[in-house]
Amino acid sequence: MPTSENPDSTPSAAPSAARATARSAAPAGGNYRRDIDGLRGLAIALVVFFHVFIGRVSSGVDVFLLIGGIFFFAPQIRNALNPTGQTLFQAVVRLLRRLYPALLTVIAASLLIGLLVYPRSRWAQLGEDATASLLYVQNLHLAEQSQDYAAIGLDVSVFQHIWSMSAQLQIYLGSLVVILLAALLFGVRGRRGESSPENSARNSVRSSARTGTGAVALSWLLVVATVTSFLYAVYLHSTEQGWNYYSPLSRFWEIGLGGLLGMFLLRRTIPVALAGWRWVAGVVGIVLIIGTGVFLDGAEQFPGPWTLVPLVGAALVILSGNRVDDGRHPTGVTRMLGTRPFQTLGRISYALYLWHWPLLVLATFHFSDGAASGSDEEGQTALQGITASLGVPLGLAVGSGVILLSLGLAWATQRFIETPLRQTRKPARAWLPDRASVRLALRNRRGITVVTAISVATVGVLVSGPAIRHTADSDEVGFNAADLDPELYPGPRALLDGAPVDDTVPVAPLSEDVPDYYPPTGPDGCAGLFGQAAPVLTQEFNNSDIPCAYGDVDAERTMYIAGSSHAEHFVPTLDVIGKDEGIRVIPLLKMGCVIGMPLPKPDGSEYPECEEWNELAQQHIIDNPPTDGVFINTTRPLNPNGSGVDYAPQELVDLVARFTDEGIHTWGMRDTPWLRDDEGGVDARLCVLDGKYARDDSDDTVQDCGKPRSTVRAETNPALGEYDGLDITMLDVTDAMCSEDRCPGVVGNVLVYRDSSHLTNTFAEMLAPEVRRQMFAA
């Protein structure tokens, strides 16, 4: 995010003996780099366009991080090496004074609009996200919730984009502390007496030597920290990409690389012999920056090694704008970035980044009819922008409106909030304001008004989260099926046995917290992530000694449940059956990876980890055969995006044949209906939470938060007949989920789906008697 300023022409105050190092740390010397402002403009244009219309991560945020490092580390190192430089407190105040007012304005406005637009069921999450954003911990909050960044749907956080500013500020604050501590270690701070006329002649050489040594040491410290962070990001990319994406430790290297660029290359002039290559470097850099969002999945790849593609591109663009030895004028990309459109966008880039996402999310929700699905780990297409939620004509119109409104609000925010509150003069070094400054501030009515308004708004936002959460918690209906009254919540028995349904009770389970709907394999760390290839056999993704097991965990009898999340959502079902039958249920699960049928990732990109996992998981089953077979899915939706009726892929037939040859029985579950067809998808949870669900006796059956059975199910189980002669028991719970005509989102007052295709834990538990009957009745 665009949070750092292009430096002015004020000469460095670093002592002369450190000039060789300090000079390279002065990013722009006497020339204002308009082209870098223009590069910010290009970056924010990419961010907004990709968020609104593409729904993918562009390279814009990474370019912002690089630019931020350029204009952060060099000035802070100079300040730390200057005995009269700003204190840590002053540096933090200056940073927050530039960033916080605009952030607070957008968060407070978005919170108020969200409370008006959203139904009561969404308020708690809205308040929590606002609090996390205002405290600059939104990245950690999202990592904990495992949010899928960039997928714009109906369940995306209004403040999700604040993750990048949170990570950046965390890096800035941590770096400030380390830099100032290192300066103290080298004895270049807290010795103002050495600069007095009486002592200057005696101590100048000693002070200059310390400053020079400190500058070199801090430069090397930045090199080591940047390399270490990069290696850490590469490691996490293959083990825990969800945390890797949001972690400040993983993101540090992008800012650190910018710092090194600013310290050692930004002021270097280009030899005349190479001047002709400037436009080539600039064009290649632009192509790398723009092409990143088109050809790379940033949510899955960044901040891993592929992040070097847009960062190298940004570096080429910046360096192509360096001075030439003969002083010739800039050409090519440098001149283009200096034009008015890019300069204007660069000037309002911070405010534009703040405004565009909340407006996009709120507009998507407001103009949606509730038919769009939220984020899901399977079945997504590459198109996840606003047109995927609203359709192409309406999506283009609303998206364009969002961009225009964002531009207007960004201009006003920059003009009336950012600029007036920005610190214009460097204060004298002090840990606390002196009495004269305090008296002067108290006489400034405008200043008092601004501080009061900021304080009141801050307290209001911070208090709103816990207050709304307390109210929402009292409205939630429990998730444990055993705690629900079977007379009021018959669930699948309403369809299987014709059990009566009381239309006066609320639907269960209901909660805004998506993780509440997930099976225990999620919090236990017993399902492999996208970046993992090895089967997960112990908790915490193989980092614990506790085996992954459910049902009767001490039983000698064993059964595997293997596959993707569409096998995983039956874990609560088999957990109940395993406890009743004395079977230890062992999960072999991986996100988006069907055992026996490796698929691409949800965005269509290659998924080599799935292929490797498939080989390892199948071999593990064969090498460690279960006593009671393997539970897998035997069908899939006809289309890659999860729409259409189901069919029996030959790859799954071949898998069952392999298990049969090895003497292993298969429990073949027909995949559950996916609420997606040619007209789009329905997120059943959001449909109910948003108050769009009508009871089963409604004349308008479209409001059952479901789909026609004929569009999502074949007339009969397509697996029947395909597995003849193989050791398999066919399982099918379609009649427990669908009537003759409809597959609704709610059955027997119980929410069936947590999204558009995955079962809630509660409904999965309630399926246990029927699944057990089909498995063991004979």
PyMOL commands that set and color helices and strands:
alter all, ss='L'
color gray80, all
select helices_A, chain A and resi 16-24+34-54+60-70+73-80+88-117+120-134+138-145+162-185+192-195+197-239+241-246+248-264+272-295+298-301+305-319+332-337+340-347+349-367+386-390+392-421+435-443+445-475+481-483+493-496+514-517+521-524+539-542+565-568+571-581+608-623+650-661+684-689+701-704+709-712+734-737+761-766+768-776
alter helices_A, ss='H'
color red, helices_A
select strands_A, chain A and resi 550-551+557-563+583-589+630-633+636-637+646-647+666-669+676-677+680-681+707-708+728-731+742-743+746-747+750-751
alter strands_A, ss='S'
color yellow, strands_A
deselect
rebuild
show_as cartoon
